[in-house]
Amino acid sequence: MSSSYFDLDDLPGPSNRRSTNRDVYVSAHDSGYGASVYSEVEPERPTLVSRNTMPLPSVPGAMLGGASEENTQRLLQFQVQQLHYNENRAALARAITTVMNMLKELQSTNREWPAQYPAFSPGNGPVEKLTAPTSTSDRPSHLRRVATDLPFPSANQDKLTLVSPSPSSEVPRLMSSQLSHEFNVLKLDLKLGAVSPAELVQSLEKSAIASLLDGKISQALKHLLSLRERIEDTASKVLVTGDLNAGKSTFCNALLRRNILPEDQQPCTNVFCEVLDAQINNGVEEVHAIPHGSTYNRQDERTYDVFPLSQLERLAVSPEIYMLLKVYIDDKRPPEQSLLRNGVVDIALIDAPGLNLDSMQTTAVFARQEEIDVVVFVVSAENHFTLSAKEFIWNAAHEKAFIFIVVNRFDNIRDKNRCSRLILEQVSKLSPRTYDDSDDLVHFVSSNKVRIPEPDDNDDGDDSGDGDNGGPSNDDDVVDFERLERCLRNFVLEKRAISKLAPAKTYLLNVLGDLEALSSYNEELAQNEAQRLKDELTRIAPIYEATLQNSVKISEDVDASIEKLVTSVYEHTRYKLEHVIAEIGAKTYVEYPGIFAVYSYAADTRDAMLHSIQQSVVECEEFARKRTTGGFNVLKNLGLRHFQGTAYYTEKIFNNGLMFSRRKDLLARGSVSAPIEFTDYIDLEQKEKISGLGMSMTIATVAGTGVLGLPSAVVSGVVNASSIIGLRNLRKWVVPALGLVLLCGAVYFISDIPNVVPRKLAKKLKRELESVDYIHTNSDRIASECRKVLKYPSEDLRSAFQQLLDEQATQKNERAKQMSQAEESLRYFSRLHKDSRSNFNMISKFDLEGVMVGGHVEF
């Protein structure tokens, strides 16, 4: 988007050519309307009338009388002024569209990024309003309203603290209460008891301020639409308002030279009365009463009720039925005397209810003035400006730099000089530009002294007679009123650029001044906010990265420590069980009770072996408890060292007695039973047989000699004898010998049961335990239990780090998002600030009055 919402082509002038000098627009020449005069002149255009211009109104009859050079010059001046007026009107219409677009964009931005309102500093106190100056030059220019300087100061004047006189100069921005008092259209004027408006605004939340500002922008948009309609309308509306019983209706009747509106010592106008020329109504004098909720259309009689003028007094006190009375009257005075039938533009004279009658009617008057081109404020010379009058003028000054003020009933004042001085002092505070032109805009009159002709008076409408029809007289009060009429007529008709277009220009400058102040303040806030967020990101990013690296390192160290601990538990359990199972057959568990209790001996031995293995498992579990408790404490201390006192980590108590509470080893489940069999009592392996046979022979010999009581010499003798006896005789001894051998073997096996049973059961248990991978299964079970228990504190530690990382990441992302929004807001408010200033300077150059005629500027 460009630095300005509309470029130099939109400046008023007879053409849309670019130029570096727009101070002078049209110069009259003998050959026609005149040519464009700029510092850079282009070839003449064939016509000065563009498609945006309005039709020329009818020329006053006074200008057509005769063909003298003076009348020709006046006619030419009038036509040039009208062209100049049309071009200014078109430029202001474009400017209104531009400012409306700016406000709509601000409204949209305000909803996403709430605009901040300047804060009030309690130490500074409220800024005082303008004091009564003795002259225009004495008035402090830095406290003027942007709206009230027409024409505006030159670039080298200190016209406003918030607006730089030129793009190159630097003016300090106001961040205190003074800034808030500089606002006009967008001012949040809240009221709550004794609390000042600025302090009240400061106490509100940002969202509440944004909502209030949104409402102000909506009001401004609505008012700009009304302004655009008003400048497009060829007619002019004159609102006569003031305090209760200030003589408004009397003043209107004096202007009309007819007793149309009701007059009384009590309030008698409670409904807006709009007086119009009867020519608009086909020359019929009557009252069109518009009910509440109806939209008036003169062609549609369903939208109003028709009454004769005689019923106006009754209708004017019926606000509960009608909201507006359109009074059509036939003013037969000549155009140079009549305000309604002036021969130039259509005029509507609106008599409003008193301001301080009731709050609803006062609000209605406030709202109605936004639809009015000229405000004639009637104030009683006896009461001066009341609080409601001051509030109305301040509100109207948002767009109307000039207010026509009528000080009525001046004849009742004895010290007229003092009264004039006091009222002018009040005017200087309320409307400085009105005070500057007080000779033409402030009039001290007595409306009741103006003679109004009776209905049966036979006159031709000429007020220039001897006083019988309200013409001039020697009475000072009547002379003052006639001067008022001339000034009002001049202000409404001849200075239409001021009365019709100046309110639009003034309001636009007020809005742009507010936008410049608001954007300047928010631009600096956005810049500070962006820098603050950037600094926070610079601080947060390294912390986040360090936390992330620390989290990864600690997580890896914790995993490694847990795995190391679990591995040590596994290795210890495996070694312990392998050693116990390997040595299980070498240990005597049960004392041998004898041959008659051999089965119970075997069963008891088996159970003792299983118990020994199971006990070793319990010892391994106890070892794992101790190691796990130590690992848990290490993890807990690690968590407390990093997160003690935070919500991320909660200290827990570890009860290691709950570990291995459910027996899951194979022996406890009965998976290894090792049932007792007959073969468990006999060991028939080859190596054992040989050694057993020799043992049995020895036992047999010993047993034979010992049992039979035969000495060894006898046995040796028997053997020697058998060799002597021979083979035949030896066969007779074979059977007894075999029986003896078997007997000896049986004795051997029975005697070897205490050794064979443990050995055989140990081998059987080893085989069964190996078949179910008992050592690995229990080692892994115990190690897994340790890993499972240590998983909880490690997960708590990881969760704490993750929460911290998530929060830091959230802060980082939020700051990045906020910084992006702040930078976007900074770009927007910088552009808005630049465009507001550019457009302010451009619109302030609109010259609504000056027209070059005969080589000099006419006003």
Buried (B, 14 or more C-beta within 10 A) or exposed (E): EEEBBBEBEBBBBBBBBEBEEBEBBBBBEEEEBBBBBBEEEEEEEEEBBBEEBBEEBEBBEEBEEEEEEEBEBBBBBBBBBBBBBBBBBBBBBBBBBBBBEBBEBBBEBBEEBBBBBBBBBEEEEBBEEBEBBEEEEEBEBEBBBBBBBBEBBEBEEEBBBBBBBEEEEEBEBBBBBBBBBBBBBBBBBBEEEEEBBBBBBBEBEEEEBBBBBBEBBEEBBEBBEBBBEBBEBBEBBBBBBBBBBBBBBBBBBBBBBBBBBBBEEEBBBBBBBBBBBBBBBEEEEBBBBBEEEBEBEBEEEEBBBEBEBEBBBEBBBEBEEBBBBBBBBBBBBBBBBBBBBBBBBBBBBBBBBBBBBBEEBBEBBBEBBBBBBBBBBBBBBBBBBBEBBBBBBBBBBBBBBBBBBBBBBBBEBEEEEEBBEBBBBBBBBBBBBBBBBBEBBBBBBBBBBBBBBEEEEEBEBEBEEEEEBBBEBEBEBBEBBBBBBEBBBEBBBBBBBBBBBBBBBBBBBBBBBBBBBBBBBBBBBBBEBBEBBBEBBEEBBEEBEEBBEBBEEBBEEBEEBBEEBBEBBBEBBBEBBEEBBEEBBEEEBBEBEEEEEBEEBBBBBBBBBBEBBBEBBEBBBEBBBEBBBEBBEBBBEBBEEBBEEEEBBEEEEBEBEEBBEEEEBBBEEEBBEBEBEEEBBBBEEEEBEEEBBEBBBEBBBEBBBEEEEEEEEEBEEEEEEBEEEEEEEEEEEEEEEEEBBEBBBEBBBEEBBBEBBBBBBBBBBBEBBEEEEBBEBBBBBBBEBBBEBBEEBBEBBBEBBBBBBEBBBEBBEEBBEBBEBBBBBBEBBBBBBBBBBBBBBBBBBBBBBBBBBEEEEEE
